[in-house]
Amino acid sequence: MKKFNNMFVRFYRKSAKFNLELSDDLKNVIIGLMLGDLHAEKRNPNSNTRLQFKQSIVNKPYIDHLYSMFKEYCSSAPKINSSRDNRPGKKEFNVSIKFWTQSLPCFNLFRELFYDDSGLKYIPLNLEEMLTPIGLAYWAMDDGYKSGKGFYFCTESYTLEDNNRLCQILKSKFNLECGVHKHTNGHRLYVFSISMDEFLRLIGPYVNPHFGYKFDL
């Protein structure tokens, strides 16, 4: 009877999570993080999507913050991982912390929006209508850094066309003056100093204290 009860509890929990939906705020956070390093994975073509949140161990407070928002969709807490990095000039071991959500229908949309059929991430054509100040803030925290009097987004994994589209979106949606700069591995999006006050006004209310140093907040 005890074994049956445990099986029923597990089935109930799994069924309850399967029907979970996302609040508008969580959708906005995911849109921003998808522009950065958030990974949306389908383990096979017929499965639902799970999300992987990963950062260097020095950003554990930020991962803990993200987990506090998404723990309802997860089955386990963040875990610390070590990996060897044999690239010249790099530390021998990288220590990271990450967590996965469960594979759930509510995450399928983000896989469909940001990945092509080959699994390559790209910028959705309707991003402008989806990107909000909340998403902009989490994108900046996840994958950006202050440089001089401006701010870089690490967008070199995107094509030049996608970078130019991002530049246009930030201008038309948020009135931010931006440029696309050549980088070693591609191109990076840059918010010019003339727009930093407006940029900080938009994202300031949503910046986690751990990353306040990125924005002089």
SVG drawing of the C-alpha trace seen along z (x, -y; Angstrom):
<svg xmlns="http://www.w3.org/2000/svg" viewBox="-3 -61 51 63">
<polyline fill="none" stroke="black" stroke-width="0.4" points="0.0,0.0 2.9,-2.4 4.5,-1.7 1.1,-2.4 0.7,-5.7 4.2,-6.8 3.6,-6.0 0.3,-8.0 2.0,-11.0 4.7,-11.0 2.1,-10.7 0.0,-13.5 3.0,-15.8 4.0,-15.1 0.5,-15.6 0.2,-18.9 3.4,-20.2 2.4,-19.1 -0.5,-21.5 1.4,-24.4 1.2,-27.8 3.5,-30.8 2.8,-34.2 3.4,-37.2 6.4,-38.2 8.0,-34.8 7.3,-34.9 9.1,-38.2 12.0,-36.9 12.4,-33.9 12.3,-36.1 15.2,-38.2 17.2,-35.2 16.7,-33.4 18.5,-36.3 21.4,-35.4 22.6,-32.0 19.4,-30.3 19.1,-26.9 15.8,-25.4 16.2,-21.7 14.0,-18.9 15.5,-15.6 13.7,-14.1 11.3,-15.5 8.2,-14.4 9.2,-15.5 8.3,-18.7 10.9,-21.5 13.1,-22.0 15.2,-25.0 18.7,-25.0 19.9,-27.9 23.7,-28.0 26.2,-30.5 29.8,-30.6 29.8,-29.6 30.6,-33.3 27.1,-34.1 25.4,-31.6 23.3,-34.4 21.8,-35.1 21.1,-31.4 19.5,-31.1 17.3,-34.1 16.3,-32.5 15.6,-29.2 13.3,-30.9 11.2,-32.1 11.2,-28.7 11.4,-26.1 7.7,-25.2 8.7,-24.0 11.7,-22.0 12.3,-18.6 15.7,-19.4 17.7,-22.3 20.8,-23.9 23.9,-21.7 27.6,-22.7 29.6,-21.2 33.4,-21.2 34.8,-20.8 38.2,-20.8 39.1,-23.7 42.2,-23.0 42.1,-26.2 45.3,-28.3 45.1,-31.0 42.1,-29.5 41.9,-28.1 42.3,-24.3 38.9,-23.8 35.7,-25.8 33.2,-25.6 29.6,-26.3 26.2,-26.1 23.0,-25.2 19.5,-23.8 17.0,-22.3 13.3,-22.7 11.2,-19.7 10.2,-19.1 6.8,-20.8 4.4,-22.0 4.5,-25.6 8.2,-25.9 7.6,-24.6 6.8,-28.1 10.3,-29.4 12.0,-26.5 9.8,-27.2 10.5,-30.9 14.3,-31.0 15.6,-27.9 15.5,-26.8 15.0,-23.2 18.7,-22.4 18.8,-23.6 20.6,-27.0 19.4,-29.9 18.2,-33.0 16.2,-36.2 12.4,-35.8 10.8,-38.1 8.2,-39.2 10.7,-39.9 9.9,-43.6 6.3,-42.9 7.6,-40.5 10.6,-42.2 9.8,-44.3 11.9,-46.2 11.9,-43.1 13.2,-41.0 15.8,-43.7 17.0,-43.7 17.4,-39.9 19.1,-39.8 21.6,-42.5 22.2,-40.7 22.7,-37.3 24.8,-38.3 26.1,-41.9 28.7,-44.1 29.6,-47.8 32.3,-49.1 33.5,-52.6 30.4,-54.8 28.2,-52.3 27.1,-48.7 27.8,-45.6 25.5,-42.6 27.5,-39.5 25.7,-38.8 28.5,-37.3 26.7,-34.0 24.1,-35.7 24.5,-36.6 25.2,-40.2 21.7,-40.4 20.3,-39.4 22.5,-41.9 21.2,-44.7 17.7,-43.6 18.4,-43.8 19.8,-47.3 16.7,-48.4 14.4,-46.9 16.1,-48.7 15.8,-51.9 12.2,-51.6 10.9,-50.0 12.9,-51.7 14.5,-54.7 18.0,-53.5 20.8,-54.5 22.9,-51.4 25.5,-50.1 26.9,-46.8 30.6,-46.4 33.0,-43.9 34.3,-41.4 36.9,-38.6 34.2,-35.9 31.6,-38.0 29.6,-41.1 28.4,-42.6 25.5,-45.0 26.5,-48.2 24.3,-50.7 25.9,-54.2 26.7,-56.4 24.1,-58.9 21.4,-56.3 22.7,-54.9 20.5,-57.0 17.4,-55.8 18.7,-52.2 19.3,-52.3 15.9,-53.9 14.2,-51.0 16.1,-48.1 16.9,-49.5 13.7,-48.2 14.4,-44.7 18.2,-44.4 19.2,-41.8 21.5,-43.3 24.2,-40.7 24.7,-42.4 24.4,-46.0 28.1,-46.4 27.4,-45.9 25.4,-49.0 27.0,-51.2 23.7,-50.8"/>
</svg>
